[in-house]
């Protein structure tokens, strides 16, 4: 039984969006504690936690389930939202707020696709908070659905890979599953985007507006990840990577936009850029922008956090060259040979996030433009370089 709960904690831990969700929950509501909890008939276990009020729980921490409101939510299947316990006739004498000393509370059930109850996305604070609004409740509902979707997707992918491994015909089914998964991911993503746009209509203070901007940046990054998954699936299913090369592609503005978006989404990182595209480049500008996005995302994830990322794009004679460089631990030569293969990121650095598709898709974009993507890595820097014909 303990192994089962540990697996649930690890499953939530693999969802890279969860820490952001908990941070957005606390910043948007003003509450100091938020968590994703696994709740069964007799156990309440924290899977992921943001604790700014010294409540004292960490992932794996446990409360007696009968002392929680989540126990009642599991039985009813309904969310509970309390702005101010002391002024709420239904809750002011309830044993849970009396025991844990909170005045505001919100908890949304996380329900799997098969209808089973996983647990809750919940938040508490010793002070009252304005929670009973369509925007806040809607946001919690969307986030709970997103967490459930990720849990289902992980289980489905794990089951699929276990049953399809080693068989050529089954490999075809795996790729079809990835394609379907990529499409289905757009539904919760669109729901989050819609919720953010709904909140954007309200009169927002600068802090909340900044949070919304971070949410929308995350939506953009998730959308790029979905595109990588779909590109991979199309290529493996025989469709190839689609490119539409234009003779006078407006490339420089798109590359500058990609860089600006990353600067906005990661203000604590430095991205230096030198864009010197003086001659026309016949290319699919959207795909080249996607390649740059994948390379910068890779540098942010795997490069040194205290050093700049350097982007350079230039036309030199009949060649267009684009490079992204960063500091950090050099990549071993044996590893470099695998970098542009799909799904190798997890094999090389298991503690890093990502599917291992970004560099593979970038190399396929280079190939589709009759170019090549290469890597050079030393203690001084790691540099990925695209070289392709300009015409």
Number of C-alpha atoms within 10 A of each C-alpha: 6 7 8 9 16 14 13 20 20 15 16 23 15 14 15 12 16 19 18 14 23 23 19 19 25 20 14 17 18 16 25 20 24 27 27 30 29 24 23 16 11 9 15 23 25 22 25 24 23 23 20 13 12 9 14 10 18 15 19 18 14 15 12 11 17 15 16 17 19 29 21 16 19 22 11 10 15 13 21 17 20 22 18 21 23 17 12 12 10 10 16 16 12 13 14 16 21 14 10 14 15 18 22 23 26 26 27 26 27 28 20 18 13 7 8 10 19 18 27 26 26 25 26 28 24 18 16 19 18 15 20 14 11 12 16 19 18 17 23 23 20 21 24 23 22 23 23 21 20 20 20 17 16 16 13 14 16 12 11 17 16 10 13 16 12 10 10 10 10 15 18 14 16 19 19 17 17 19 20 14 17 20 14 14 17 15 13 17 19 14 18 23 19 15 22 20 13 14 19 15 8 10 9 12 8 9 11 17 17 12 17 21 16 17 20 18 17 18 18 16 18 16 17 16 18 21 18 23 23 21 23 23 23 18 15 15 15 8 11 14 18 13 15 13 17 14 13 14 16 17 20 17 13 17 22 14 12 15 20 13 14 19 15 13 18 14 9 10 17 16 21 14 15 12 16 12 18 10 16 17 24 20 24 22 22 17 21 21 21 22 25 24 21 22 22 26 17 17 23 19 13 16 21 16 16 11 13 17 23 18 23 16 21 17 20 14 9 13 15 22 19 21 20 23 23 25 22 18 15 15 17 10 12 8 13 16 10 15 21 22 16 16 17 18 23 14 12 15 12 10 9 13 14 17 14 23 22 30 24 24 25 25 21 22 24 21 16 20 22 12 19 17 22 16 18 14 19 14 10 11 17 20 20 20 20 23 19 23 18 20 16
